[in-house]
């Protein structure tokens, strides 16, 4: 026998209508409005990103360097990238890389070395291929070929995508820093030289080369801050050639530049020096890192004032600085890690040697060990190790 389930009584019509309205999300009088959807989940803002900056010494193409670049190009043109390839990994992996273009560029194959340099414009492409973002162009050789040399040099750097400061084609360009981006920081790069080997400024162009003047430097640095610079980097062509110790002008200017502040914030965040042709010390001055001299990155055989060959003229360092963002808005971006990387230009091979790598591959290379120890001694000669400077790889 089959049991039948009892029939359930049907609800009143008004109740059925209310239940139906609720089931489809509609409103009926007296039922109330539906609840709004919850707001979408939003991720917290990412913290500001810091960055690493590397800076290196003089690019000084003597006749032998020009010949090497022509050989590396197979005799057709000039290729400067191979001689820099050993340090490309250091340069290209930094967020920002700064070089020093000591010489101006020539034209139509008129390329020569010392004493009045005109280098092949292909140097710019080699620097870009290595990973450099900006070059200082203020040096005692900036007027070796007059305003035409400056124009050719800056045109070639522009074409290669390398920013620059220190020499200029116009007054407006001279007044404008090289603007760069690194991490979340807006960086201003400014460059100056002690002189131009006695060459006067071109007629009507007093702004052609930025000369080393404390008041002007600080005015430019403060103008960059007002224009939004988070970090101001100075390249300074200064010092006494062949002298490992920084001279009195370097020491005095480093002290005054790093002590200058606006609204409690230093006007300058890093000073990197060139010109002496030998490695010089790193030092923390008034809380700011100063590299008195990075030595030469590329140069032919170097002879001192007595006419004797001096191997220190082919030694140099790459400075590497890690910047962290300020903890509060408007604060200073601080260097949290400072390193130097010793390098050497092997004039026999026509190559820059990354000394830590070379010695890791062959610990018995006496030439590399001698160069490394020479650079290290100079770099640490003013006690930078106590302030945390280490040798990087």
C-alpha positions in Angstrom: 0.0 0.0 0.0 1.3 3.3 -0.9 1.5 6.1 1.7 0.8 9.5 0.4 2.6 12.6 1.9 0.1 15.0 3.5 -0.6 18.1 1.4 1.0 21.3 3.0 -1.3 24.2 3.3 -0.6 27.1 0.9 0.6 30.4 2.5 -1.5 33.5 2.3 -1.0 35.5 -1.0 0.6 38.5 0.7 3.2 36.3 2.4 4.0 34.5 -0.8 4.6 37.8 -2.6 7.0 38.9 0.1 8.9 35.7 0.0 9.2 35.9 -3.8 10.4 39.5 -3.7 13.1 38.6 -1.2 14.3 35.7 -3.3 14.9 37.8 -6.4 16.3 40.8 -4.5 13.4 43.1 -5.2 11.9 45.6 -2.8 8.4 45.7 -1.8 6.7 48.2 0.5 7.7 47.6 4.0 10.4 45.1 3.1 13.3 47.6 3.4 16.1 48.4 0.9 18.8 45.8 0.1 22.2 46.1 1.7 24.9 47.8 -0.5 27.8 45.7 -1.7 30.9 45.9 0.5 33.6 48.3 -0.9 36.3 46.5 -3.0 39.5 45.5 -1.2 42.4 47.8 -2.0 46.1 46.9 -1.6 48.2 49.2 0.7 50.5 51.5 -1.3 53.9 50.1 -2.1 56.7 51.6 -0.1 59.0 54.0 -2.0 61.8 52.2 -3.8 65.5 52.9 -3.2 68.2 52.6 -5.8 71.8 51.9 -6.4 74.2 54.4 -8.1 77.6 53.7 -9.6 80.2 56.3 -10.7 83.5 55.8 -12.5 86.6 57.8 -13.5 88.1 59.5 -16.5 87.5 58.2 -20.0 90.6 59.5 -21.7 91.2 58.0 -25.2 94.9 58.4 -26.0 96.1 57.3 -29.5 96.6 53.7 -28.4 93.0 53.6 -27.1 91.7 54.9 -30.4 93.7 52.3 -32.3 92.3 49.6 -30.0 88.8 50.7 -30.7 89.4 50.6 -34.4 90.9 47.1 -34.1 87.9 46.0 -32.1 85.6 47.3 -34.9 87.4 45.1 -37.4 89.2 48.1 -39.0 85.9 49.7 -40.0 84.8 52.4 -37.6 85.4 52.3 -33.8 84.0 50.1 -31.1 84.6 51.1 -27.5 82.3 48.6 -25.9 84.7 45.6 -25.9 87.3 47.4 -23.8 84.6 48.1 -21.2 82.9 44.7 -21.3 84.4 43.4 -18.0 82.7 46.1 -16.0 79.4 46.1 -17.9 77.7 43.8 -15.4 78.5 46.3 -12.6 77.4 49.3 -14.6 74.3 47.9 -16.2 72.9 46.3 -13.1 72.9 49.6 -11.2 69.7 51.7 -11.3 71.8 54.7 -12.2 75.4 54.8 -13.7 77.5 58.0 -14.1 80.7 58.3 -16.2 83.2 61.1 -16.9 83.8 62.0 -20.5 87.1 63.7 -20.3 87.6 64.6 -23.9 85.6 66.1 -26.8 84.7 64.4 -30.0 86.3 65.1 -33.4 84.9 64.8 -37.0 85.8 63.2 -40.3 88.5 60.9 -38.9 90.4 63.7 -37.2 90.9 61.8 -34.0 93.9 62.3 -31.8 95.1 61.9 -28.2 97.3 64.0 -26.0 97.7 67.0 -25.7 94.6 68.4 -27.4 92.1 65.5 -27.6 89.5 64.8 -30.3 88.0 61.4 -29.8 85.8 59.3 -32.1 82.1 60.0 -31.4 81.6 56.2 -31.2 82.8 56.5 -27.6 79.3 57.6 -26.7 77.8 54.4 -28.1 80.3 52.3 -26.2 79.4 54.0 -22.9 75.7 53.5 -23.6 76.2 49.9 -24.4 78.0 49.4 -21.1 75.0 50.8 -19.3 75.9 54.4 -18.5 73.0 56.8 -18.0 74.7 60.1 -17.7 78.2 61.6 -18.2 79.9 64.6 -16.7 81.5 66.6 -19.5 83.2 69.4 -17.6 87.0 68.9 -17.7 90.2 70.7 -18.5 89.9 69.3 -22.0 86.4 70.6 -22.7 87.6 73.3 -25.0 90.3 71.4 -26.8 88.4 71.8 -30.0 86.4 74.9 -29.2 82.6 75.1 -29.3 82.4 72.7 -32.2 84.0 70.0 -30.1 81.4 70.6 -27.4 78.6 70.4 -29.9 79.8 67.2 -31.5 80.3 65.6 -28.1 76.8 66.5 -26.8 75.2 65.6 -30.1 76.7 62.1 -30.0 75.8 61.6 -26.3 72.2 62.6 -27.1 72.1 60.2 -30.1 73.3 57.4 -27.8 70.7 58.2 -25.1 73.3 59.3 -22.5 72.4 62.4 -20.4 75.1 64.9 -19.6 76.0 68.1 -17.7 79.2 70.2 -17.5 79.4 71.7 -21.0 76.6 73.2 -23.1 75.4 74.3 -26.5 73.2 77.0 -25.0 72.7 79.1 -21.9 69.5 77.2 -21.2 71.3 73.9 -21.4 74.0 75.0 -19.1 71.4 76.0 -16.5 69.6 72.7 -16.6 70.9 69.6 -14.7 70.9 66.2 -16.2 67.6 64.9 -14.9 67.5 61.1 -14.2 65.1 58.6 -12.6 66.3 55.9 -10.3 63.9 53.8 -8.1 61.3 56.3 -7.0 63.8 59.2 -6.8 64.2 62.1 -9.2 68.0 62.7 -9.4 69.8 65.8 -10.6 73.3 65.4 -11.9 75.6 68.5 -12.0 79.2 68.7 -13.2 82.0 71.3 -12.9 85.7 71.7 -13.7 88.5 73.7 -12.1 89.6 75.1 -15.5 90.1 74.5 -19.3 93.9 74.4 -19.7 94.0 78.1 -20.4 91.5 78.1 -23.2 89.1 81.1 -22.9 85.4 80.6 -23.1 84.1 81.0 -26.7 83.1 84.5 -27.5 79.6 85.2 -26.4 79.4 81.8 -24.7 80.5 82.3 -21.1 78.3 79.3 -20.2 80.0 76.8 -22.5 81.8 75.0 -19.6 80.7 74.9 -16.0 83.6 76.1 -13.8 84.2 75.1 -10.3 82.7 77.9 -8.1 81.2 77.2 -4.7 78.5 79.8 -4.9 77.4 78.7 -8.4 77.4 75.0 -7.4 75.2 75.6 -4.4 72.9 77.9 -6.3 72.5 75.2 -9.0 71.9 72.5 -6.4 69.3 74.6 -4.6 67.6 75.3 -7.9 67.5 71.6 -8.6 65.9 71.0 -5.3 63.2 73.6 -6.0 62.6 71.8 -9.3 61.9 68.6 -7.5 65.2 66.8 -7.1 65.2 64.2 -4.4 68.9 63.5 -4.8 71.6 65.9 -6.0 74.9 64.3 -7.3 77.9 66.5 -8.1 80.7 65.5 -10.5 83.8 67.7 -9.8 86.9 67.8 -11.9 89.5 68.9 -9.4 92.7 68.1 -7.5 96.4 67.8 -8.2 97.4 65.3 -10.9 99.5 62.4 -9.7 98.8 63.2 -6.1 97.1 60.4 -4.2 96.2 62.6 -1.2 93.4 65.2 -1.9 94.8 68.7 -2.0 93.7 71.7 0.2 91.2 72.9 -2.4 89.5 69.5 -2.5 89.4 69.2 1.3 88.1 72.7 1.8 85.5 72.6 -0.9 84.3 69.1 0.2 83.8 70.5 3.7 81.9 73.6 2.6 79.7 71.9 0.0 78.6 69.1 2.3 77.9 71.5 5.2 75.5 73.6 3.1 71.8 73.1 4.0 68.4 74.5 3.1 65.6 74.1 5.7 67.7 71.6 7.5 68.3 69.4 4.5 71.7 69.1 2.9 71.9 70.7 -0.6 74.2 68.0 -1.9 73.8 64.2 -1.5 77.0 62.8 -3.1 80.2 64.2 -4.5 82.3 62.2 -7.1 85.7 63.5 -8.3 87.9 63.1 -11.3 91.1 64.5 -12.8 94.0 63.4 -10.7 94.7 60.3 -12.9 95.4 58.2 -9.8 92.9 56.7 -7.3 92.2 58.9 -4.3 90.3 58.5 -1.1 86.6 58.1 -0.3 85.5 60.0 2.8 82.3 60.7 4.7 82.2 64.5 5.3 79.4 66.0 7.3 77.4 62.9 6.8 77.8 62.9 3.0 80.1 60.6 0.9 82.8 62.3 -1.1 85.0 60.5 -3.6 88.0 62.8 -4.1 89.2 60.9 -7.2 88.2 57.7 -9.0 91.3 57.6 -11.1 91.2 56.7 -14.8 88.8 54.2 -16.3 90.3 54.2 -19.8 93.6 55.7 -20.7 96.8 54.8 -22.7 100.2 54.5 -21.1 100.4 57.3 -18.5 103.5 59.3 -17.7 103.9 61.6 -14.7 105.5 65.1 -14.6 109.0 63.7 -14.7 108.3 61.8 -17.9 108.4 58.4 -16.2 105.7 55.8 -16.8 103.4 55.5 -13.7 101.1 52.5 -13.6 98.8 54.2 -11.2 97.5 56.2 -14.1 95.7 53.1 -15.4 94.1 52.3 -12.0 90.7 53.4 -10.8 87.7 52.6 -8.7 84.0 52.4 -9.3 82.0 53.8 -6.5 78.7 52.1 -5.7 76.1 53.7 -3.4 72.8 52.3 -2.2 70.2 55.0 -1.5 67.2 54.5 0.7 64.1 56.7 0.6 63.3 59.0 3.5 61.2 57.8 6.4 59.1 61.0 6.3 58.0 63.1 3.4 60.5 65.7 2.4 63.4 64.0 4.2 66.8 63.1 2.9 67.5 60.1 0.8 70.3 58.4 2.7 73.2 56.2 1.6 72.8 52.9 3.4 75.6 51.1 1.8 78.8 52.4 0.3 81.3 50.3 -1.8 84.3 50.7 -4.0 85.2 48.2 -6.8 88.8 48.3 -7.9 89.5 48.2 -11.7 92.5 48.5 -14.0 93.0 49.3 -17.6 95.4 46.7 -19.0 97.2 48.7 -21.7 98.7 45.5 -23.2 95.3 43.9 -23.8 93.4 47.2 -24.3 90.8 46.1 -21.8 89.3 47.4 -18.5 89.9 44.7 -15.9 87.3 44.1 -13.1 89.9 43.2 -10.5 87.8 41.1 -8.1 86.6 38.9 -10.9 90.1 38.6 -12.4 91.6 37.5 -9.1 88.7 35.1 -8.4 89.6 33.4 -11.7 93.3 33.5 -11.2 94.5 34.3 -7.7 98.1 34.2 -8.8 97.9 37.2 -11.2 100.5 39.5 -9.6 99.7 42.4 -11.8 96.0 42.3 -10.8 96.8 41.8 -7.1 99.2 44.8 -7.2 96.6 47.0 -8.8 93.9 46.0 -6.4 96.1 46.6 -3.4 97.2 50.0 -4.7 93.6 51.1 -5.3 92.4 49.8 -1.9 95.2 51.6 -0.1 94.4 54.9 -1.7 90.6 54.6 -1.3 90.8 53.8 2.4 93.6 56.2 3.2 91.3 58.7 5.0 89.5 56.1 7.3 86.4 55.4 5.1 86.3 51.8 6.4 85.3 53.0 9.8 82.3 54.7 8.2 81.3 51.4 6.5 82.9 51.6 3.1 83.6 48.1 1.8 85.2 46.6 -1.3 82.5 45.2 -3.6 82.6 42.7 -6.4 
